[in-house]
Amino acid sequence: MTLNTGALGVLLKSRGLHMPRTKYQRPEVYRWKGQGGEKFWKAEWRQYIEGRPKAKHRAATWPCAEYSKAEAQAQCDRMVREETDGGVRADGSLTVAQFWERVYWPIEKRNGTTNTRAAYESCWRVHVQPHIGRLELQAVTKNAIDCALGKIADMGLSRSMAERAFVIIRGIFEEALENDYITKNPARKVRIPICKAEGETRALTEPEAVRLLSKTFGRARLVWRILLATGARIGEVLALRRDDLTAGGIRIDQGSTRGKPGATKNRKVRYCPITEALLSEIEAWAAAHEFAPLFPSRVGGLLSRHGTILKTMLAESRTAAGIPDLTFRMARTTFATLFDGDIKDVQAILGHSTLDLTVGVYRRLNQERQLASVLELEARLVGKVVPIKRAESA
């Protein structure tokens, strides 16, 4: 059999045009003269980038006065090896929106609860994507991020919204930097602008709390009793089941998110002690229906805090108790404020990870408690003072 070398050469040449060239490139350096007349060693090769149909042309030069041909070739080999040994290189020309959809959010959304995911998706859609979503990752600057956060401040929104947007932006570029899409994180030195002061959720006074419980009835009263006695979130109360009632209190291990069961905000289980009277009232309520949830919907599912039943309950409670600004979250703040025991116990019952969160966010100043403490201190001090006898006049 005779080997047709000419035909074989044509075949290999045509096949070579379609062979992958991601690896095994070894361009040779050659002498090249720059525009100023200076002589360089120059090399050219191709860089294959994910998402690009065509390879990117790459070139590098080394001054002939500083490098011999062998030294320039060694430098060239090192650069090519670094770019090709790792497979297809990440593409910094992806837009921020494409990176969010393809890389960042599919992984990051697994780490949050349903409410957290919804909050971050909304923040991305409203405050981040319109400003930097169309920009290429490698083209985003610190100024562009500052402007995006500044828009939030200009809209009169709170610092928490600006912080949430910053967390999203910083996370995107940290992930891009970690995976070699970019070489520098533009969000590294960004500072959150001055925003509108946060509105605090006030605590109910004792007379208001008493009036609320005396003016509501049935399911509404029992829900408010549990909220005020345990400091639980409304979603956690709506997710309570029969088997969450224990001898010593209530087990909180789930929350209701738009009528569906899910993990609690910190994904932990906690136990809240309650009185025998409240436990008996809850058991009597549960005995009146056959569903597993303590506060079921008409078909036995979980109620949603955004549904008509809860909205009506809140509106009627505001009117009956004469508290127009009443919210479910006020009950949690009220518990933290009026609880007169060890602050560490408050932290444990509320399920907070740090004491700073309990004291700084939920526990409000209580004037009655302050006055009682001042009176008690004054009584102790005055009781130890020795009266000064006045000298009798001559």
VOGU-3710 file (C-alpha; in Angstrom, 3 decimals, decimal comma):
1> mtlntgalgv> 0,000/0,000/0,000  1,432/3,370/-1,008  1,083/6,347/1,340  0,062/9,482/-0,512  1,966/12,059/1,540  0,575/14,940/-0,481  -3,037/13,986/0,222  -2,190/13,318/3,870  -0,688/16,773/4,185  -3,793/18,387/2,730
11> llksrglhmp> -5,984/16,323/5,089  -3,998/17,231/8,184  -3,896/20,870/7,182  -7,675/21,030/6,702  -8,251/19,101/9,929  -5,888/21,337/11,825  -8,060/24,359/11,136  -10,792/22,803/13,280  -8,692/21,256/16,069  -8,976/22,798/19,546
21> rtkyqrpevy> -5,934/24,904/20,326  -6,615/25,749/23,954  -3,438/23,951/25,004  -0,006/23,119/23,638  0,618/26,549/22,120  4,280/27,567/22,050  4,695/30,713/20,001  8,236/31,688/19,100  9,517/35,162/19,845  10,790/37,229/16,938
31> rwkgqggekf> 12,520/40,552/16,548  10,148/43,489/16,147  10,757/47,215/15,857  8,478/49,634/17,667  7,242/52,982/16,371  10,077/54,795/18,114  12,680/52,556/16,514  13,384/50,549/19,656  13,845/46,811/19,102  11,777/44,215/20,961
41> wkaewrqyie> 11,265/40,495/21,143  7,591/39,899/20,335  5,298/36,884/20,624  1,659/36,365/19,604  -0,838/33,682/20,600  -4,541/33,024/21,092  -6,570/33,138/24,292  -9,755/31,061/24,439  -12,471/32,675/26,552  -15,724/31,153/27,736
51> grpkakhraa> -18,718/32,525/25,865  -16,714/33,871/22,918  -16,959/31,977/19,625  -13,598/33,270/18,477  -10,276/33,300/20,274  -8,809/36,556/21,508  -5,532/37,696/20,010  -2,775/38,172/22,593  0,684/39,683/22,190  3,576/40,640/24,446
61> twpcaeyska> 6,950/42,293/23,953  10,288/42,364/25,771  13,018/44,973/25,053  15,994/43,465/23,248  18,261/45,628/25,394  17,072/43,886/28,566  16,291/40,326/27,411  18,131/37,845/25,275  16,050/35,781/22,862  16,186/32,800/25,212
71> eaqaqcdrmv> 15,070/34,899/28,199  12,230/36,434/26,185  11,172/32,969/25,028  11,137/31,743/28,640  8,935/34,684/29,675  6,627/33,994/26,734  6,347/30,305/27,602  5,439/31,176/31,191  2,677/33,591/30,150  1,163/31,203/27,632
81> reetdggvra> 1,302/28,322/30,102  -0,502/30,352/32,795  -3,297/31,252/30,374  -3,802/27,869/28,735  -3,127/25,260/31,428  -6,317/26,080/33,329  -8,669/25,313/30,455  -11,106/27,896/29,155  -10,553/31,289/30,725  -13,394/33,200/32,412
91> dgsltvaqfw> -14,764/36,061/30,356  -14,600/39,520/31,935  -16,712/40,900/29,089  -19,839/39,314/30,596  -22,249/41,963/31,760  -23,034/42,235/35,460  -26,586/41,047/34,750  -25,327/37,956/32,892  -22,932/37,131/35,713  -25,753/37,531/38,264
101> ervywpiekr> -28,035/35,157/36,337  -25,458/32,532/35,314  -22,915/32,443/38,118  -23,625/34,397/41,298  -27,316/34,109/42,151  -27,882/30,400/41,335  -25,405/29,565/44,121  -26,005/32,414/46,552  -29,792/32,003/46,743  -29,373/28,582/48,363
111> ngttntraay> -28,011/30,189/51,530  -31,020/32,335/52,477  -34,594/31,850/53,593  -37,519/32,482/51,265  -38,042/36,005/52,608  -34,335/36,810/52,346  -34,192/35,599/48,752  -37,240/37,671/47,846  -35,739/40,789/49,463  -32,421/40,424/47,629
121> escwrvhvqp> -34,054/39,667/44,291  -36,204/42,779/44,659  -33,197/44,934/45,599  -31,226/43,635/42,608  -34,125/44,237/40,221  -34,955/47,749/41,459  -31,689/49,277/42,710  -28,723/47,421/41,184  -29,569/46,073/37,743  -30,852/49,388/36,274
131> higrlelqav> -27,556/51,136/37,125  -24,760/48,617/36,498  -26,503/45,558/35,033  -25,589/46,400/31,418  -21,931/47,127/32,142  -19,230/44,544/31,493  -17,686/43,135/34,667  -14,244/44,388/33,644  -15,616/47,870/32,856  -17,325/48,599/36,201
141> tknaidcalg> -15,544/51,272/38,233  -15,753/52,374/41,841  -17,467/55,546/40,650  -20,233/53,555/38,944  -20,925/51,684/42,189  -20,848/54,928/44,214  -23,413/56,429/41,829  -25,689/53,382/42,122  -25,673/53,564/45,929  -26,056/57,334/45,787
151> kiadmglsrs> -29,301/56,921/43,868  -30,714/54,975/46,805  -29,801/57,784/49,193  -31,261/60,390/46,810  -34,568/58,495/46,776  -34,813/58,980/50,541  -34,537/55,269/51,310  -33,048/53,909/54,510  -29,471/52,824/55,130  -30,559/49,199/55,360
161> maerafviir> -31,604/49,281/51,702  -28,266/50,804/50,690  -26,460/48,150/52,752  -28,426/45,388/51,038  -27,544/46,749/47,596  -23,902/47,029/48,636  -23,854/43,436/49,880  -25,156/42,296/46,478  -22,612/44,362/44,530  -19,692/43,406/46,744
171> gifeealend> -20,657/39,732/46,568  -20,854/39,803/42,776  -17,389/41,267/42,346  -15,805/39,127/45,056  -17,110/36,054/43,240  -15,920/37,422/39,895  -12,460/38,128/41,315  -12,227/34,720/42,959  -13,003/33,007/39,647  -10,654/35,176/37,538
181> yitknparkv> -13,318/37,079/35,630  -11,688/40,325/36,760  -8,315/41,269/38,177  -9,454/43,930/40,660  -12,558/44,359/42,816  -14,047/47,835/42,160  -16,265/47,553/45,265  -13,355/47,060/47,647  -13,160/50,665/48,886  -16,760/51,725/48,328
191> ripickaege> -18,451/53,444/51,282  -22,182/53,468/51,893  -23,566/57,020/51,551  -25,421/58,854/54,280  -29,061/57,809/54,047  -32,338/58,545/55,751  -32,345/57,568/59,417  -33,921/54,213/60,188  -37,439/54,323/61,587  -37,603/52,399/64,876
201> traltepeav> -40,462/50,117/65,765  -41,704/51,362/69,087  -42,776/49,150/71,965  -46,287/49,185/73,362  -46,715/50,569/76,834  -48,157/48,264/79,467  -51,566/50,011/79,369  -51,617/49,657/75,559  -50,754/45,957/75,743  -53,456/45,367/78,383
211> rllsktfgra> -55,997/47,286/76,293  -55,085/45,276/73,181  -55,714/41,967/74,941  -58,942/43,176/76,556  -60,446/44,571/73,332  -59,731/41,629/71,002  -61,442/38,247/70,980  -61,126/34,704/69,627  -58,280/33,956/67,254  -57,042/37,548/67,203
221> rlvwrillat> -56,702/37,708/70,986  -54,894/34,357/71,165  -52,455/35,385/68,419  -51,686/38,649/70,240  -51,264/36,786/73,551  -48,695/34,437/72,029  -46,874/37,290/70,279  -46,634/39,384/73,453  -45,775/36,432/75,733  -43,046/34,903/73,564
231> garigevlal> -41,705/37,689/71,342  -42,147/35,381/68,346  -42,425/36,662/64,799  -45,893/36,581/63,251  -44,739/34,058/60,633  -43,495/31,755/63,399  -46,821/31,933/65,235  -48,759/31,159/62,046  -46,566/28,067/61,511  -47,164/26,609/64,995
241> rrddltaggi> -48,486/23,038/65,006  -50,102/20,890/67,665  -46,885/18,987/68,301  -45,049/22,267/69,020  -46,799/22,457/72,392  -44,547/21,036/75,107  -44,854/20,685/78,855  -42,680/23,732/79,416  -43,823/25,969/76,592  -43,737/26,284/72,803
251> ridqgstrgk> -41,201/24,955/70,310  -40,486/27,336/67,420  -38,819/25,603/64,494  -40,673/26,895/61,426  -42,037/30,035/59,875  -44,865/30,727/57,439  -43,779/32,461/54,238  -46,742/33,413/52,064  -48,684/30,438/53,373  -45,883/27,877/52,985
261> pgatknrkvr> -43,781/26,350/55,796  -40,093/27,183/55,882  -37,144/27,562/58,200  -36,997/30,263/60,852  -35,018/33,399/60,063  -31,816/32,093/61,676  -32,588/28,434/60,819  -32,510/27,443/64,507  -34,964/25,785/66,873  -35,788/27,565/70,122
271> ycpitealls> -38,159/27,058/73,050  -40,296/29,769/74,643  -41,707/29,241/78,133  -45,373/30,148/78,622  -47,784/30,118/81,538  -50,149/27,259/82,286  -53,083/29,589/81,593  -51,851/30,413/78,097  -51,046/26,759/77,376  -54,571/25,753/78,426
281> eieawaaahe> -56,083/28,459/76,217  -54,041/27,268/73,203  -55,040/23,636/73,802  -58,701/24,620/74,039  -58,403/26,507/70,744  -56,710/23,535/69,046  -59,442/21,184/70,281  -62,008/23,170/68,319  -60,636/22,020/64,934  -58,929/18,922/63,518
291> faplfpsrvg> -56,082/20,461/61,503  -52,392/20,217/62,397  -51,632/23,974/62,358  -52,887/25,837/65,425  -54,191/28,661/63,228  -55,214/26,955/59,986  -56,670/28,445/56,857  -60,117/27,395/55,684  -58,641/24,320/53,979  -56,212/23,409/56,769
301> gllsrhgtil> -53,066/25,052/55,404  -50,985/27,868/56,836  -52,180/31,447/56,913  -50,085/34,135/55,256  -49,288/37,415/56,969  -49,936/39,086/53,601  -53,341/37,459/53,222  -56,774/38,987/53,768  -57,386/37,255/57,109  -54,272/38,691/58,784
311> ktmlaesrta> -54,751/42,129/57,247  -58,318/42,225/58,530  -57,201/41,002/61,967  -54,609/43,771/62,212  -57,005/46,496/61,050  -59,718/45,428/63,498  -57,206/45,210/66,356  -55,970/48,749/65,668  -59,507/50,087/65,800  -60,606/48,103/68,849
321> agipdltfrm> -57,524/48,932/70,953  -57,214/52,510/69,737  -53,616/51,980/68,552  -53,523/53,253/64,933  -49,838/52,446/64,373  -50,083/48,875/65,711  -48,012/46,257/63,864  -47,239/42,616/64,551  -43,556/43,460/64,966  -44,433/45,787/67,862
331> arttfatlfd> -45,256/42,715/69,946  -41,679/41,449/69,558  -40,245/44,832/70,543  -42,705/45,041/73,459  -41,607/41,666/74,799  -37,934/42,669/74,665  -38,690/45,974/76,400  -41,112/44,904/79,138  -39,401/41,614/80,031  -37,952/42,309/83,475
341> gdikdvqail> -35,527/39,397/83,743  -31,952/38,750/82,663  -31,215/40,244/79,249  -29,503/36,983/78,263  -32,838/35,235/78,748  -34,442/37,749/76,388  -31,754/37,001/73,800  -32,355/33,256/74,071  -36,150/33,501/73,845  -36,011/35,858/70,847
351> ghstldltvg> -33,420/33,637/69,161  -30,839/36,344/68,534  -27,256/35,412/67,713  -25,762/38,348/69,637  -26,718/40,380/72,673  -26,019/43,584/70,724  -28,921/42,780/68,395  -31,292/42,283/71,312  -30,262/45,476/73,121  -29,559/47,692/70,128
361> vyrrlnqerq> -32,516/46,854/67,903  -35,362/45,439/70,002  -35,092/46,631/73,595  -36,456/50,172/73,988  -36,063/52,612/76,848  -38,714/52,156/79,509  -39,414/55,329/81,512  -41,338/53,497/84,224  -38,452/51,085/84,741  -35,974/53,961/84,739
371> lasvlelear> -37,988/55,894/87,321  -38,370/52,840/89,540  -34,613/52,220/89,406  -33,810/55,850/90,232  -36,237/55,837/93,174  -34,767/52,572/94,464  -31,213/53,941/94,157  -32,141/57,169/95,896  -33,831/55,262/98,724  -30,693/53,197/99,290
381> lvgkvvpikr> -28,441/56,244/99,262  -30,610/58,427/101,476  -30,983/55,621/103,983  -27,218/55,564/104,535  -26,740/59,308/104,899  -25,979/60,472/108,436  -27,911/63,688/109,161  -25,600/66,680/109,808  -26,309/68,422/113,088  -26,424/72,163/112,840
391> aesa> -24,372/74,067/115,318  -26,515/75,860/117,895  -26,219/79,632/117,747  -24,538/81,241/120,697
//
